[in-house]
């Protein structure tokens, strides 16, 4: 995560592993528990997973390791490394996305010459979303109107 671990977290995770001999079934079970805890941690869910999903949705690929680390650290900075404050997280994600949209890689994949329909369709298709025609139309109309956010209809 590009930072030093919290002492309590490190002690808890290493303590889980140290309870078992390294070649025992107990150790393998403990490793699984540590990995699950890592991926279930709020910090992972709202930072690492956010960055990962963004690359998959926008570019149709997973991020390279260096991209991932850099972007995750940038997002953490915008969120002030506080993964307990939902308002701060959302604000940080919005700042990150505003900068993301100005990147050359994004502008190459989604040039400003695209019509709103082309932009929406390319983004939905790259993300492999299969929305109803209404949803694509709704997003296209919002783009034409200059709105930044549109709630999708519930299915």
PyMOL commands that set and color helices and strands:
alter all, ss='L'
color gray80, all
select helices_A, chain A and resi 7-18+25-40+42-59+65-78+86-100+104-109+116-126+133-145
alter helices_A, ss='H'
color red, helices_A
deselect
rebuild
show_as cartoon
